[in-house]
Amino acid sequence: MVESPAVNRRSMTKPKRRTKHSAAEFTIDELARAAGTTVRNVRAYQERGLLPAPKKRGRVGIYGPEHLARLKTIGPMLERGYSLANVGELIEAWEKGHDIGKLLGLEVALTSPWTDEQPQQITKAQLQELFGSALTPEAMLKAVEFGAVRLEGDTIMVPSMKLLRAGALLAKEGVPLVELLKVVARLRATVDRMATELLELAMKYVFDRYGKGVLPPAEDAPRLAELIWQCRPLVMQAVDTEVAHAMEKAAEKFIGDKLSNVLEQLHRPLASSE
């Protein structure tokens, strides 16, 4: 049985930005962390032939983005109830019909992270320092429930430090943390739904044209990989633009409502005096 992700200790230093052209390298510990699995699982997948062997640098095995992509392909299949043998059969069939280099390029394009922000570990003391008295036991339970933080023994894994710091700023200004977390949870649900719909469109009109359950031919894999890489920044820019417009409209409405209330209050004494 595949074990649950291990507890990993990580510094709060800013990770290096990784793009499709950067030579991201991982030790086995770093690879397991990045994939959300354990060193034991990585070794097990490698022994079963599900994961390509690493390059050797001295006595250290060095893994690359293709290994991370493969792990991110294996994980969801296991979560759906497939056995390691089933996963192995699929990967073997995939590799037999494709040039392995082209296949890995497409696999990396499909499964690489969409953000260069990496999860970070902090202590409970650091979290308390960020939020102060706003971090009540109820707020902590909600933060774990909504996935804003994950408890891992004596440390806390934070998926997004940017989001955490923004929440801390608002909480210190008096915004109730529990209410803020509920808004973030609704936002995440909306974004998840829109991302799914966008991906469904791409699958329907790009990948399914080869036939449902049919892999694209090897000669098309590099073109599809490049298409995905080109779409990534465009999609992110489009999302940023839409969010910016929505915030602008919300701010205008907020300011308009506030000014209207002020004007009403100014006119009330005049009306009463007349």
KEKE-3310 file (N, C-alpha, C; in steps of 0.2 Angstrom, whole numbers, plus 5000, padded with zeros to 4 digits):
npx = (5004:5002:5010:5005:5009:5025:5031:5039:5053:5055:5064:5060:5064:5064:5059:5068:5063:5055:5054:5049:5061:5071:5083:5077:5082:5082:5085:5082:5074:5070:5062:5052:5046:5041:5032:5023:5023:5032:5049:5050:5039:5044:5055:5049:5041:5051:5058:5048:5048:5040:5045:5057:5075:5086:5099:5116:5126:5140:5138:5125:5108:5101:5086:5074:5063:5055:5053:5046:5034:5030:5027:5017:5008:5006:5001:4986:4980:4982:4974:4962:4959:4966:4978:4995:5000:4991:4993:5006:5004:4997:5007:5017:5011:5009:5022:5027:5020:5025:5038:5050:5056:5048:5036:5038:5040:5028:5021:5027:5023:5010:5008:5017:5020:5009:5013:5026:5027:5031:5026:5028:5036:5032:5033:5022:5024:5028:5017:5008:5014:5012:4998:4994:4982:4971:4972:4963:4957:4946:4948:4959:4956:4947:4955:4963:4953:4949:4960:4970:4981:4992:4993:5008:5014:5025:5026:5020:5013:5012:5003:5002:5011:5010:4996:4993:5000:4993:4981:4985:4988:4975:4968:4975:4970:4958:4948:4938:4945:4939:4928:4935:4942:4931:4927:4938:4937:4925:4929:4940:4932:4925:4935:4941:4930:4929:4942:4941:4931:4937:4948:4941:4935:4947:4951:4940:4941:4954:4962:4953:4950:4957:4951:4941:4949:4961:4978:4987:4996:5014:5021:5014:5015:5026:5021:5009:5013:5021:5010:5003:5012:5013:5000:4999:5005:4996:4983:4985:4987:4975:4966:4971:4968:4954:4951:4957:4948:4936:4939:4941:4928:4921:4927:4924:4910:4909:4916:4907:4895:4899:4901:4888:4882:4888:4884:4870:4870:4875:4865:4854:4854:4852:4839:4831:4832:4826)
npy = (4994:5011:5024:5038:5055:5060:5069:5084:5094:5111:5126:5144:5150:5159:5150:5146:5152:5142:5137:5130:5129:5129:5120:5111:5103:5089:5082:5065:5067:5081:5079:5071:5079:5090:5083:5079:5067:5052:5048:5034:5030:5035:5027:5015:5016:5018:5005:4997:5001:5011:5024:5033:5030:5040:5052:5050:5058:5058:5049:5053:5053:5062:5070:5075:5087:5078:5067:5073:5076:5063:5057:5065:5061:5048:5049:5054:5044:5033:5038:5037:5024:5014:5001:4999:4990:4992:5005:5004:4996:5005:5015:5008:5004:5017:5022:5012:5015:5028:5040:5041:5053:5063:5060:5062:5076:5081:5076:5083:5096:5095:5092:5100:5112:5127:5138:5147:5147:5139:5126:5130:5127:5132:5137:5134:5145:5155:5156:5161:5173:5180:5182:5185:5189:5186:5173:5162:5147:5142:5149:5143:5129:5131:5136:5124:5116:5122:5121:5130:5129:5116:5104:5096:5087:5095:5106:5117:5116:5127:5130:5142:5156:5169:5171:5168:5179:5190:5187:5189:5202:5208:5202:5208:5221:5220:5212:5198:5182:5170:5173:5178:5167:5159:5167:5165:5151:5150:5157:5149:5138:5143:5146:5133:5127:5135:5132:5119:5119:5126:5117:5106:5111:5112:5098:5093:5099:5099:5088:5077:5076:5067:5055:5048:5042:5039:5041:5055:5055:5052:5061:5073:5076:5085:5097:5099:5100:5112:5120:5120:5126:5138:5143:5143:5156:5165:5161:5164:5177:5182:5178:5186:5198:5198:5197:5209:5218:5215:5218:5231:5236:5232:5240:5253:5253:5251:5263:5272:5269:5273:5287:5291:5288:5297:5310:5309:5310:5322:5330:5328:5336:5348:5347:5345:5357:5365)
npz = (5000:4996:5005:5016:5013:5019:5033:5031:5033:5030:5024:5026:5015:4999:4985:4970:4954:4942:4926:4909:4903:4912:4921:4932:4946:4957:4973:4980:4991:4990:4978:4982:4991:4983:4975:4984:4990:4997:5001:5002:4994:4981:4979:4978:4967:4957:4958:4953:4940:4936:4937:4929:4930:4940:4936:4940:4951:4956:4971:4972:4968:4955:4951:4938:4930:4923:4931:4941:4934:4931:4943:4947:4938:4942:4955:4955:4948:4957:4968:4962:4963:4956:4954:4958:4948:4938:4934:4930:4918:4910:4908:4902:4890:4885:4883:4874:4862:4859:4856:4869:4873:4867:4873:4887:4887:4884:4895:4905:4902:4904:4918:4926:4939:4940:4946:4953:4967:4981:4993:5011:5026:5043:5060:5074:5083:5074:5066:5075:5078:5066:5065:5078:5091:5083:5079:5084:5093:5086:5073:5069:5067:5057:5047:5045:5040:5028:5021:5021:5029:5034:5047:5052:5063:5074:5066:5053:5038:5024:5011:5003:5005:5002:5002:5015:5021:5017:5022:5036:5037:5035:5045:5057:5056:5060:5054:5055:5057:5054:5046:5035:5031:5026:5015:5007:5005:4997:4986:4981:4978:4967:4958:4956:4950:4938:4932:4930:4920:4910:4907:4903:4891:4883:4883:4876:4863:4859:4863:4863:4849:4844:4847:4860:4874:4867:4864:4858:4843:4841:4834:4836:4849:4853:4848:4854:4867:4867:4864:4876:4885:4880:4882:4896:4902:4896:4900:4914:4914:4909:4919:4930:4924:4924:4937:4942:4936:4941:4955:4954:4950:4961:4971:4966:4968:4981:4986:4980:4987:5000:4999:4995:5007:5016:5010:5012:5026:5027:5022:5030:5042:5037:5031:5042:5049:5040)
capx = (5000:5006:5009:5004:5015:5029:5032:5045:5055:5058:5065:5055:5067:5060:5061:5070:5058:5056:5051:5050:5067:5075:5085:5075:5085:5080:5087:5076:5070:5066:5057:5046:5042:5038:5027:5018:5023:5037:5055:5049:5035:5048:5059:5045:5039:5057:5059:5043:5048:5035:5048:5064:5081:5089:5106:5120:5131:5144:5134:5119:5104:5098:5080:5072:5055:5051:5052:5041:5028:5028:5024:5010:5003:5004:4997:4979:4978:4981:4969:4955:4958:4970:4983:5002:5001:4987:4997:5012:5002:4996:5013:5021:5007:5010:5029:5028:5018:5028:5045:5050:5057:5042:5031:5040:5039:5021:5019:5030:5019:5003:5008:5021:5016:5007:5015:5033:5027:5031:5023:5033:5035:5033:5032:5016:5025:5028:5010:5005:5017:5009:4991:4992:4976:4966:4972:4959:4957:4941:4951:4964:4952:4944:4961:4965:4947:4949:4967:4975:4987:4991:4997:5012:5018:5026:5026:5014:5014:5008:5003:5003:5013:5007:4989:4994:5002:4988:4976:4987:4987:4968:4966:4977:4966:4951:4944:4938:4949:4935:4924:4939:4943:4925:4927:4943:4935:4921:4933:4943:4927:4923:4941:4941:4925:4931:4948:4938:4927:4942:4951:4936:4935:4954:4951:4935:4942:4961:4964:4948:4949:4961:4947:4941:4954:4966:4983:4989:5002:5020:5023:5010:5016:5030:5017:5004:5017:5022:5004:5001:5017:5011:4994:4999:5005:4990:4978:4986:4986:4968:4963:4973:4964:4947:4951:4958:4942:4931:4940:4939:4921:4919:4930:4920:4903:4910:4917:4900:4890:4901:4900:4881:4880:4891:4880:4864:4871:4876:4859:4849:4853:4849:4832:4828:4832:4821)
capy = (5000:5017:5027:5045:5059:5061:5075:5086:5101:5116:5133:5148:5154:5160:5146:5148:5151:5136:5137:5124:5129:5129:5113:5110:5097:5087:5075:5061:5071:5086:5077:5068:5085:5093:5079:5078:5060:5051:5045:5027:5029:5036:5021:5009:5017:5016:4998:4994:5003:5017:5030:5033:5030:5047:5053:5049:5063:5055:5044:5056:5052:5068:5069:5081:5089:5073:5063:5076:5075:5056:5056:5069:5057:5042:5050:5054:5037:5029:5041:5034:5017:5010:4998:5001:4986:4996:5011:5001:4994:5011:5019:5004:5005:5024:5022:5008:5018:5034:5041:5043:5060:5067:5058:5066:5083:5082:5074:5088:5102:5094:5091:5105:5117:5133:5144:5146:5147:5132:5126:5132:5125:5137:5134:5137:5151:5160:5158:5165:5180:5183:5183:5188:5187:5184:5166:5159:5140:5141:5151:5138:5123:5133:5136:5117:5113:5125:5119:5136:5127:5108:5102:5091:5086:5101:5111:5119:5117:5133:5130:5149:5161:5175:5171:5169:5186:5194:5186:5191:5210:5210:5200:5213:5227:5218:5207:5192:5177:5165:5176:5179:5160:5157:5170:5162:5145:5151:5159:5143:5133:5146:5145:5126:5126:5138:5129:5112:5120:5128:5111:5102:5113:5110:5091:5092:5102:5098:5081:5072:5075:5060:5050:5047:5037:5038:5046:5059:5052:5054:5067:5078:5077:5091:5103:5100:5102:5119:5124:5120:5130:5145:5145:5144:5163:5168:5160:5167:5185:5183:5177:5192:5204:5198:5198:5216:5222:5213:5222:5238:5237:5232:5246:5259:5252:5253:5270:5276:5268:5277:5294:5292:5288:5303:5315:5308:5312:5330:5333:5327:5342:5354:5346:5345:5364:5369)
capz = (5000:4996:5012:5015:5012:5025:5036:5028:5036:5024:5027:5023:5010:4993:4980:4963:4949:4937:4919:4905:4900:4917:4922:4939:4949:4964:4976:4981:4997:4987:4973:4986:4994:4977:4972:4989:4992:5002:4998:5001:4988:4975:4978:4976:4960:4953:4958:4949:4933:4935:4937:4926:4935:4941:4934:4945:4952:4962:4974:4973:4962:4953:4947:4935:4929:4920:4936:4945:4930:4931:4950:4947:4934:4946:4961:4954:4947:4963:4972:4959:4965:4952:4958:4954:4942:4933:4932:4926:4912:4906:4907:4897:4884:4883:4881:4868:4856:4858:4857:4876:4874:4866:4878:4893:4886:4884:4902:4909:4900:4907:4925:4929:4943:4937:4950:4956:4974:4984:5000:5015:5033:5048:5067:5077:5085:5068:5064:5080:5078:5060:5066:5085:5095:5079:5078:5090:5091:5080:5067:5067:5065:5050:5042:5043:5037:5022:5018:5021:5032:5036:5053:5051:5069:5077:5061:5049:5031:5022:5003:5000:5010:4999:5004:5022:5024:5015:5028:5042:5037:5036:5052:5061:5055:5064:5050:5058:5053:5052:5040:5030:5028:5023:5009:5003:5003:4992:4980:4979:4975:4961:4954:4954:4945:4931:4930:4927:4914:4905:4905:4899:4884:4880:4881:4871:4856:4857:4864:4861:4842:4842:4849:4867:4877:4862:4865:4852:4840:4844:4830:4838:4856:4854:4846:4860:4873:4866:4865:4883:4888:4877:4885:4903:4904:4893:4905:4920:4913:4908:4926:4933:4921:4926:4945:4943:4934:4947:4961:4952:4950:4968:4974:4964:4971:4988:4987:4978:4992:5006:4997:4996:5014:5018:5007:5015:5032:5027:5020:5035:5047:5033:5030:5048:5051:5036)
cpx = (5004:5005:5008:5010:5019:5030:5039:5047:5058:5059:5060:5058:5063:5063:5063:5064:5060:5052:5052:5057:5073:5077:5083:5078:5083:5084:5081:5071:5066:5061:5051:5042:5038:5032:5021:5018:5029:5043:5053:5044:5039:5052:5055:5043:5045:5058:5054:5043:5044:5039:5055:5069:5084:5096:5110:5125:5135:5140:5127:5115:5101:5092:5078:5065:5052:5049:5046:5034:5026:5024:5017:5005:5001:4999:4989:4976:4977:4975:4962:4954:4962:4976:4990:5003:4997:4990:5003:5010:5000:5002:5017:5017:5009:5017:5030:5026:5021:5035:5045:5051:5051:5036:5032:5039:5032:5018:5021:5025:5012:5003:5013:5017:5015:5009:5022:5033:5026:5029:5029:5031:5036:5031:5025:5017:5026:5021:5007:5007:5013:5002:4989:4986:4971:4966:4969:4959:4952:4944:4956:4961:4949:4950:4963:4959:4947:4955:4971:4981:4986:4996:5001:5017:5018:5026:5020:5016:5009:5008:5004:5005:5011:5000:4989:4996:4997:4982:4978:4986:4980:4966:4968:4974:4959:4946:4944:4940:4944:4931:4929:4941:4937:4925:4932:4941:4930:4924:4937:4938:4926:4929:4942:4936:4927:4937:4946:4935:4932:4946:4947:4935:4942:4953:4946:4938:4950:4963:4959:4947:4953:4956:4947:4945:4959:4971:4985:4995:5008:5022:5020:5012:5020:5025:5012:5007:5019:5016:5002:5006:5015:5005:4994:5000:4999:4984:4979:4985:4978:4964:4965:4969:4957:4946:4952:4952:4937:4932:4939:4932:4918:4921:4926:4913:4904:4911:4910:4895:4892:4900:4893:4879:4882:4886:4873:4864:4872:4869:4853:4848:4850:4841:4828:4827:4827:4814)
cpy = (5006:5021:5034:5049:5060:5068:5078:5093:5105:5123:5137:5153:5154:5155:5149:5147:5146:5137:5131:5124:5129:5121:5112:5103:5096:5081:5071:5064:5076:5084:5074:5074:5088:5089:5077:5070:5059:5048:5037:5026:5030:5030:5015:5010:5016:5009:4994:4996:5009:5023:5029:5033:5037:5046:5053:5055:5061:5049:5047:5055:5059:5067:5076:5082:5083:5068:5066:5075:5068:5055:5060:5065:5051:5043:5050:5048:5032:5031:5038:5027:5012:5007:5000:4996:4989:5002:5009:4999:5000:5014:5015:5004:5012:5024:5018:5011:5025:5035:5044:5050:5064:5066:5062:5073:5085:5081:5080:5095:5101:5095:5096:5110:5124:5139:5142:5146:5140:5132:5127:5129:5131:5134:5137:5144:5157:5161:5162:5172:5183:5186:5186:5185:5185:5177:5162:5151:5138:5143:5145:5131:5125:5133:5129:5114:5115:5124:5125:5134:5119:5107:5096:5090:5093:5107:5112:5120:5122:5132:5137:5154:5168:5176:5172:5176:5191:5194:5189:5199:5212:5208:5205:5219:5226:5214:5201:5186:5172:5167:5176:5172:5158:5160:5167:5155:5145:5153:5153:5139:5136:5145:5138:5125:5129:5134:5122:5113:5122:5121:5106:5104:5111:5103:5090:5093:5101:5091:5076:5071:5069:5054:5049:5041:5035:5043:5049:5055:5056:5060:5073:5080:5084:5098:5104:5102:5110:5123:5125:5126:5138:5147:5146:5152:5167:5167:5164:5175:5186:5183:5184:5198:5204:5199:5206:5220:5221:5217:5229:5240:5237:5238:5252:5259:5254:5260:5274:5275:5273:5284:5295:5293:5295:5309:5315:5311:5320:5333:5333:5333:5348:5353:5347:5352:5368:5367)
cpz = (5000:5002:5011:5015:5019:5027:5034:5031:5030:5027:5023:5018:5003:4988:4974:4958:4944:4931:4915:4903:4905:4919:4930:4941:4956:4967:4977:4986:4994:4982:4977:4989:4989:4975:4978:4991:4997:4998:4997:4995:4981:4974:4975:4969:4955:4953:4953:4941:4931:4934:4934:4931:4935:4938:4940:4945:4958:4965:4975:4967:4961:4949:4944:4934:4927:4925:4940:4941:4931:4938:4950:4942:4938:4951:4960:4952:4953:4968:4969:4960:4961:4956:4954:4948:4936:4930:4928:4919:4907:4904:4901:4890:4881:4880:4875:4862:4855:4859:4865:4877:4873:4871:4885:4893:4886:4892:4906:4908:4904:4915:4929:4933:4939:4941:4952:4964:4977:4991:5005:5022:5038:5055:5069:5080:5080:5066:5069:5080:5072:5062:5073:5088:5090:5078:5084:5088:5086:5074:5065:5064:5058:5045:5040:5039:5029:5018:5017:5025:5033:5042:5051:5058:5072:5073:5057:5042:5028:5014:5000:5005:5008:5002:5012:5025:5022:5021:5034:5042:5038:5043:5057:5061:5058:5060:5053:5054:5050:5046:5034:5026:5024:5016:5004:5001:4997:4985:4977:4975:4968:4956:4952:4949:4938:4928:4926:4920:4908:4902:4901:4892:4880:4878:4876:4864:4854:4857:4862:4853:4839:4843:4857:4869:4872:4863:4858:4849:4842:4840:4832:4845:4857:4853:4852:4866:4873:4867:4872:4886:4886:4881:4892:4905:4902:4898:4911:4920:4912:4915:4930:4931:4924:4933:4946:4941:4939:4953:4960:4953:4957:4972:4972:4967:4978:4990:4985:4984:4999:5005:4998:5003:5017:5016:5011:5022:5033:5026:5026:5040:5043:5032:5036:5050:5047:5039)
residu = (MET:VAL:GLU:SER:PRO:ALA:VAL:ASN:ARG:ARG:SER:MET:THR:LYS:PRO:LYS:ARG:ARG:THR:LYS:HIS:SER:ALA:ALA:GLU:PHE:THR:ILE:ASP:GLU:LEU:ALA:ARG:ALA:ALA:GLY:THR:THR:VAL:ARG:ASN:VAL:ARG:ALA:TYR:GLN:GLU:ARG:GLY:LEU:LEU:PRO:ALA:PRO:LYS:LYS:ARG:GLY:ARG:VAL:GLY:ILE:TYR:GLY:PRO:GLU:HIS:LEU:ALA:ARG:LEU:LYS:THR:ILE:GLY:PRO:MET:LEU:GLU:ARG:GLY:TYR:SER:LEU:ALA:ASN:VAL:GLY:GLU:LEU:ILE:GLU:ALA:TRP:GLU:LYS:GLY:HIS:ASP:ILE:GLY:LYS:LEU:LEU:GLY:LEU:GLU:VAL:ALA:LEU:THR:SER:PRO:TRP:THR:ASP:GLU:GLN:PRO:GLN:GLN:ILE:THR:LYS:ALA:GLN:LEU:GLN:GLU:LEU:PHE:GLY:SER:ALA:LEU:THR:PRO:GLU:ALA:MET:LEU:LYS:ALA:VAL:GLU:PHE:GLY:ALA:VAL:ARG:LEU:GLU:GLY:ASP:THR:ILE:MET:VAL:PRO:SER:MET:LYS:LEU:LEU:ARG:ALA:GLY:ALA:LEU:LEU:ALA:LYS:GLU:GLY:VAL:PRO:LEU:VAL:GLU:LEU:LEU:LYS:VAL:VAL:ALA:ARG:LEU:ARG:ALA:THR:VAL:ASP:ARG:MET:ALA:THR:GLU:LEU:LEU:GLU:LEU:ALA:MET:LYS:TYR:VAL:PHE:ASP:ARG:TYR:GLY:LYS:GLY:VAL:LEU:PRO:PRO:ALA:GLU:ASP:ALA:PRO:ARG:LEU:ALA:GLU:LEU:ILE:TRP:GLN:CYS:ARG:PRO:LEU:VAL:MET:GLN:ALA:VAL:ASP:THR:GLU:VAL:ALA:HIS:ALA:MET:GLU:LYS:ALA:ALA:GLU:LYS:PHE:ILE:GLY:ASP:LYS:LEU:SER:ASN:VAL:LEU:GLU:GLN:LEU:HIS:ARG:PRO:LEU:ALA:SER:SER:GLU)
# end
